[in-house]
Amino acid sequence: MSENLNSNNIENDEFNLNNEDRQYKDLITRLKEIKSTIALLEKTIFK
């Protein structure tokens, strides 16, 4: 019984890490998009 609980905890931990990894990558992607948008706006404003 204890082995089964440990196995489930490990799987849940791996899922949480994968989920956090995915969220981190999504955040980085969104920040890059925001950076590009700001750069474009700066070019438009200071033209």
DOBAVEX-79298 format. One record per residue: residue in three letters; x, y, z of N, C-alpha, C, O, CB in turn. Coordinates in steps of 0.1 Angstrom, whole numbers, padded with zeros to 4 digits, always signed. Glycine has a CB too. Example, Ala and Ser with C-alpha at 12.3 -4.5 7.8 and 13.67 -1.06 7.14 Angstrom:
<recs>
ALA+0132-0057+0078+0123-0045+0078+0132-0033+0078+0142-0033+0085+0113-0045+0090/SER+0128-0022+0071+0137-0011+0071+0129+0000+0079+0134+0011+0080+0141-0006+0057/
</recs>
This chain:
<recs>
MET+0008-0012+0000+0000+0000+0000+0009+0013+0000+0006+0022-0007-0009+0000+0012/SER+0019+0012+0008+0028+0024+0009+0035+0026-0004+0037+0038-0008+0038+0022+0021/GLU+0039+0015-0010+0046+0016-0023+0037+0023-0034+0042+0031-0042+0051+0003-0028/ASN+0024+0020-0034+0015+0025-0043+0014+0040-0041+0013+0048-0050+0001+0018-0042/LEU+0013+0045-0028+0012+0059-0025+0024+0066-0029+0024+0077-0035+0009+0061-0010/ASN+0036+0060-0027+0048+0066-0031+0049+0068-0046+0054+0078-0051+0060+0058-0026/SER+0045+0058-0053+0045+0058-0068+0036+0069-0073+0040+0077-0082+0040+0044-0073/ASN+0024+0071-0067+0015+0081-0071+0021+0095-0068+0019+0104-0076+0002+0080-0063/ASN+0027+0096-0056+0033+0109-0053+0044+0113-0062+0045+0125-0066+0039+0109-0038/ILE+0052+0103-0067+0063+0106-0076+0057+0110-0089+0062+0119-0096+0072+0093-0078/GLU+0047+0103-0094+0040+0107-0106+0034+0121-0106+0035+0128-0115+0029+0096-0110/ASN+0028+0124-0094+0022+0137-0093+0033+0148-0093+0031+0159-0098+0014+0138-0080/ASP+0044+0145-0086+0055+0155-0086+0061+0157-0100+0064+0168-0104+0066+0149-0077/GLU+0062+0146-0108+0067+0147-0121+0057+0155-0130+0061+0164-0138+0069+0133-0128/PHE+0044+0153-0128+0034+0160-0135+0035+0175-0132+0034+0184-0140+0020+0155-0132/ASN+0036+0178-0119+0037+0192-0114+0049+0199-0120+0049+0211-0124+0037+0193-0099/LEU+0061+0192-0120+0073+0198-0126+0071+0200-0141+0075+0211-0146+0085+0188-0123/ASN+0065+0191-0148+0063+0192-0162+0053+0204-0165+0055+0212-0174+0057+0180-0168/ASN+0043+0205-0156+0034+0216-0158+0040+0230-0155+0038+0239-0162+0022+0214-0148/GLU+0049+0230-0144+0056+0242-0141+0066+0246-0152+0067+0258-0156+0063+0241-0128/ASP+0072+0236-0158+0081+0238-0169+0074+0244-0181+0078+0254-0187+0088+0225-0174/ARG+0062+0238-0184+0054+0243-0195+0049+0258-0193+0050+0266-0202+0042+0234-0197/GLN+0045+0261-0180+0041+0274-0177+0053+0284-0178+0051+0295-0183+0035+0274-0163/TYR+0064+0280-0174+0076+0288-0175+0079+0291-0189+0082+0303-0193+0088+0281-0168/LYS+0079+0281-0198+0082+0283-0212+0072+0292-0218+0075+0301-0227+0083+0270-0219/ASP+0059+0290-0215+0048+0299-0220+0050+0313-0216+0048+0323-0223+0034+0294-0215/LEU+0054+0315-0203+0057+0329-0198+0068+0335-0206+0067+0347-0209+0060+0328-0183/ILE+0079+0328-0208+0090+0333-0216+0086+0337-0230+0090+0348-0235+0102+0323-0216/THR+0078+0329-0236+0073+0332-0249+0065+0344-0249+0066+0353-0258+0065+0320-0255/ARG+0056+0346-0240+0047+0358-0239+0056+0370-0236+0053+0381-0242+0037+0356-0228/LEU+0066+0369-0228+0074+0381-0225+0082+0385-0238+0084+0397-0240+0084+0377-0214/LYS+0086+0375-0246+0093+0378-0258+0084+0386-0268+0088+0395-0275+0099+0366-0265/GLU+0071+0381-0268+0061+0388-0277+0059+0402-0272+0057+0411-0280+0048+0380-0277/ILE+0058+0404-0259+0056+0417-0253+0068+0426-0257+0066+0438-0260+0054+0417-0238/LYS+0079+0421-0256+0092+0428-0259+0091+0433-0273+0095+0444-0277+0104+0420-0256/SER+0087+0424-0282+0087+0427-0296+0076+0438-0299+0079+0447-0307+0083+0414-0305/THR+0065+0437-0292+0054+0447-0294+0059+0460-0289+0056+0470-0296+0042+0442-0286/ILE+0066+0461-0278+0071+0473-0273+0081+0479-0282+0081+0492-0285+0077+0471-0259/ALA+0090+0471-0288+0100+0476-0297+0093+0482-0309+0097+0493-0314+0110+0465-0301/LEU+0083+0475-0315+0075+0480-0326+0068+0493-0323+0069+0503-0331+0065+0470-0330/LEU+0062+0494-0311+0056+0507-0307+0066+0518-0306+0063+0529-0310+0048+0505-0294/GLU+0078+0515-0300+0088+0526-0299+0092+0531-0313+0094+0543-0315+0100+0520-0292/LYS+0094+0522-0322+0097+0526-0336+0087+0534-0342+0090+0544-0349+0100+0514-0345/THR+0074+0531-0340+0063+0538-0345+0062+0552-0339+0059+0562-0346+0050+0530-0343/ILE+0064+0553-0326+0062+0566-0319+0074+0575-0322+0071+0587-0324+0062+0563-0304/PHE+0086+0570-0323+0097+0579-0325+0102+0580-0339+0113+0585-0342+0109+0573-0317/LYS+0093+0576-0348+0096+0577-0363+0096+0592-0367+0099+0594-0379+0086+0570-0371/
</recs>
